[in-house]
Amino acid sequence: MPELPEVETYVRDLTPLLRGRQVLGATVTWPRTIALPDAASFIDQVAGQRFTHFGRRGKYMLLGLESGMTLIVHLRMTGHLLVVVGDAQMAQHTHVTMELDDGRRLIFQDARKFGRLWLVTDPAPILAHLGPEPFDPAFTSEHFGARLQNRTASIKALLLDQSIVAGVGNIYADEALFHARIHPMRAAGGLNASEVATLHNAIRQVLTAGIAKAGSSLGGSSLQNYSRPGGAPGGFQEEFQVFRRTGQPCRQCGAPVARIVVAQRGTHFCPHCQQLV
């Protein structure tokens, strides 16, 4: 699933491609892709809209329109938002197509059909469940610690909880925990202030590194894994310390990387560097 670095890369890449562009018309072939309004109303309302500003909240893309409305995009597991030439053959799993005034198309592809689009006047209700942004100055280690206090759930599970901190998913949770030398099964409320501060810093470090490498691309098919709006892959997967490196030697100590299941998600860690204490 695309996480904060991948979604941030999307927003940065889409900004020069879409700024000032007008949507001439739209086609929806899988109506459930449109969360709000209904598909027919989406087609009617998006026509004539012009993209003016761009942002991100957690794993959500926020594409601002001249009318004051916002097109919100959540890629979920396998969604892709691509800008293609107008005569490009539409690939399988293309569920939404928006014709642009420069002859190109903005298309949404999603093999598993979990991704969603919203066209709304107020994004706040859609985003209300999200916790703080990891790079928000108000998200201090003390604030982070307060959110973990007295929680008996594993720290890995809480890092995946978007109400605790927005944008962190399976990849960057595993990588951050490795950098902080914290076992993913540790009870979140059992971390001391020093460990919380170290993890807080590690989250920001791995997300920053992920953004610098334009995100992480996994697998061999762009329809199954993340790729940038122009189709190019990210590069952070080349720097994974533990994620999907099961059985391979830890880059720090040489011990085999282990895999367990935490919060129903495959979880990777080094048993030597991240001991369960």
N, C-alpha and C positions, 0 to 999 in steps of 0.2 A: 504494500500500500504506500503510495506517495506520502511522505511526511513533510515536516516543515521545510527542510532544505530543497526538496523537490518542488513543493508548491511555491516557495520563494523564487526558485529558478524560473518556473512557469511565468510568474508575474513579471519578473525582470525581462524575460525574453519576449513576452507578449506586448509589453508597453510600447516599444517602437513599431511593432507590427500593426497594432490596432488603434493607437492614438489618432483620433480624428476620423477614423473610418466609420462609415454609416452602413447599417444593416438594411439591405434592400428587401429581403424576404427570408423566410425560414421554412424548413421542412422537418417534421418530427416523424420518425418511423417506429419508435418505441415510446408510446405516450407516458409510460411510468417513469421515464427518465426525467420528466418535468414534474418537480415536486409542487411548485406553485408558480403561476396559477394552473389551470388545466391546460392540456397541450394546445387546444384550439385557441384559447385566449393568449397563450404564450406566442403563438405564431402571429396573431393579430397585433399584440402589444410590442413585440420586439422589432417589427418592421418600422423603418424610419429612425430607429434609435442610433445615436452616434456615441462611440466610446470616447471618454474624456479623461478618466482618472482610474488608477489601478492600485489595489492593495491586497493584503492577506490578513487573515485572522485564523490562527491555528493552522489547520489543514484546508481551510476554505479560501478560494480565490474570490476577490471582490472586484468586479469589473464595473466601474462607475459609468453612468450614461448621462448625456447632456440633459435629459428630461428630469434628472434627479433620482431615477430608478437605479437599482443595482442588479446586475446579473451575478448571482452567487453560484460557484461551481465547486462541487466536492467530488473528487475523482474516485474515492473509495478504493476498491481492490485493483481494478484494471482500467480505469478511465484514462483517456488521453484527450487533450484539447489541442488541436492542430490547426495551423494556417496553411492551406494548400492552394496551388494554382487552380483557376476556375475550371479547367478542362481535365483535371486529375481524375482518374477512375476512383470511385468511392470504394474504399476497402470494406471488407466484411466487418460487421459490428458497428457500422456508422449509424448512430441513432438520431443525431441532430445535425442539421446543416444550415448555416447562415450565410447567405450571399452578401458579399461586401461590395462597396462602391468602386473598388479598384480592380475588380475582376477576380479577386481571390475568394476563398471560402473559409469560414471558421467552422470546423467540424468537431463533433464530440463522438469518440469511439469508446466502446466499453464491452469487452468480451463477456464479462460476467453479469453485466446489467445492474450493478449495485450503485453506480455513480448517479448523482442527482444535480439538477439545475433548478434554481429559483430565480424568478424575475419579480422583484418586490420594491416597494417604495421605502420600506424601513427594514434594514437587515438585522436590527437588534434582536427581535424575537427568535430568529434562526440561530443566532450566535450566543444567546443568553446563557447556555449551559457551559460555556468555555471558561476555563481558569485563566490565570495571567499568562501573558506572553513571556517566553524565557529571556528575551532581551530587554524587557521593560525595566527601567531603573527601579521601579517600585517592587519588582520581584527580587528581593534580597534573599540572602541565605536565611536570615531570621524569619522572613515571611514564608519561605519554603519550609523551614522547620516547623513553623506553627501549623502548616497544613498537614504535616506528617504526624504531629504529636498525638499520642494515644491511639494511633492506628495499628491494628494487629495484622492487617493484610501485608503481603510481601511488598518490598520496595519496587520490585519489577511490576507488579500489578498496579501499583499506584502511579508509576511513571506512565503507564498506558492509559490511565484515567484522565481524560481531557479536562475534567473539572479541577484537577490538581495543578497541571501546567499544560498549556495548549501547544500542540504540534509535535510532541514526542511520540514516536511509535516504536515498533519492535526493533528496528535496526538501531536507532540512536539510543534507545534505552539500554540495549546490550552493550553498545560501545561505551556509553557514559559510565555504566557500572564497572566495566573493566578498567577504564581510566581511573576511576575512584577506588578501585580495589575492594569493591563491596559485592558480596555474594547476592545474587538476585532473589534468594529466598529469605534474606534477612527481614525481620519484621520492621516495617517502616518507622513505627514509633520507638523502636529500640536503638535507632541511630543517635549517636551523640552529636553535639554541636559541631565538633571538628569534622566528623564524617559527613554531616549535612552540608557544611561549607565546601568540602572537597567535591561532593557530588554535584552541588549547585554549579561550581566552576566547571566540572567535567561536562555537564549538560551543555553549557554555553560553548565550551571548546569544541566538542564534536559536532554541534550544529553549525558553528562557524566554519569548521573544516569541510562539512558536507556542502554548505553553500558555495564555498570557494571552488569545490570540484563539481559544481552543478548537479549535485545529488547522486544517488546510487541507482544503477541499472542492473537488474538481475535477470538471468535467463537469456534465451536466444531470440525471443520474439518481442517486438515492440508492442504487440497487441496484448501480451501477457504481463509485461513489466514496464516500468517507467522509461519514458524517453522525453526529450525536450520538445517544445512546440514545433520545431523544425525537423524533428525526427532523430536528432543526434542523441547518443547516450550520455549519461552522467559518468563521472570518473571516481567517485568516492569508494566504490566497491573494491578498488585496487588497494585501499588503505585499511580495510577491515582488520581489526585485531582479533575479534572472536566471532562475529556474526557469520553464520554459515561456513565456519571453518572446523566443523566437528572432526575430531581425530587428528587434525593437523597440529604441529608444535606451536605453542604459545610463542609469540614474537619476543616476549620478555624473558621467559624462564625455560622454554622448551617443553614444558609439560603438555600432554595432549589436550586440546580444547574439548570440553564436554558439552553435551546437549541434554537439556531436560525440558519438561513442559511446565510452564508457570502461567496461571490465568488463561489456560487453554491456548497458549502461544509457545511455539518452539523458542527456547531460550539458550543462548550460548555463553559460556564463561570459562575461565581457567580455574580449575580446582585448587591450584597451588597459589596463584596470585589473589584469588577471591575466596578465601576460606570462610566457611560458615561458622561463625563464633557466637 
